[in-house]
Amino acid sequence: MSSILVFPGQGSQSVGMGYELYKNNAAARAVFDEVDDALNQKLSDIIFNGPMEDLTLTTNVQPAIMATSIAMLRASGIELTQYVAGHSLGEYTALCAAGALSLADTAKLLRLRGDAMQRAVPVGHGLTAVILGLDIDAVREICAKNDCDVANDNSPGQVVISGAKEIVEKTLEDAKAAGARRAMPLALSVPVHCRIQSPAADEMRAALEKTEIKTPMAALISNKTCTPINDPDEIRAALVYQITHGVRWRESILAMHDLGITETIEIGPGAVLTGLTPRICPEMEGKKLEV
């Protein structure tokens, strides 16, 4: 059986995640402490104690999910697989796990990513939403009519869209008219993976050019290409690209299957990716790492 380590994105957070590990495992505790030092903030206090509205702020939740995922990885002692992958911000976690990014740099980049995404679109001007029960081609056709963007192709019948608020609202109405089972906004403070995030992409490009990225010890199956990449310049380009373009998770899982991978092992809070794996590819198994 061939496995791949996968790391979750935004939406997997919960207050108290990682706290038992922090109390009981030195390796995990060192991760949270290093992230706190890198950000010059007691982010761990927000992670462990909330409130939820503070944890879910984009500026906090992105480094928080990464820190919790890396703490779980290091506490588990699990061996690195030949390939790694991550959903959206999970790509940064995957690159940290594979040694391409230092933990401190990963935390700083994700803090900047969250802040830049919030700066790019004023509060209330953007929207992210999910459409259930329509295939990706149908959603793409509706989005094209409305100048809306596909943010996540998560699995058959689950597609996330994003963009300016009024455009997304119109797209949701059209999706319902086309037979969507559900079409509803998501509780995100910013629109994600869409063209109106281009100012954030510019900020991330500048930051990534100044950040050391090593050749990873495990190739990253990219959200951009759905193929393994390991060249630092290609990794930089992919991380910039994902700010304004959709996460191709369904295609990535199918690409993993073509590479001979038979199971995903999700490391981090929640189990969203674990559930998606068999829905996308019934020949593959999704497992959740329990630490």
Helices and strands as residue ranges (DSSP letters): E 3-7, H 19-24, H 26-39, H 43-49, H 52-55, H 58-76, E 83-86, H 90-97, H 103-120, E 126-132, H 136-146, E 149-155, E 158-164, H 165-177, E 182-185, G 195-197, H 198-209, E 219-221, E 228-229, H 232-244, H 249-258, E 263-266, H 272-280, E 285-288
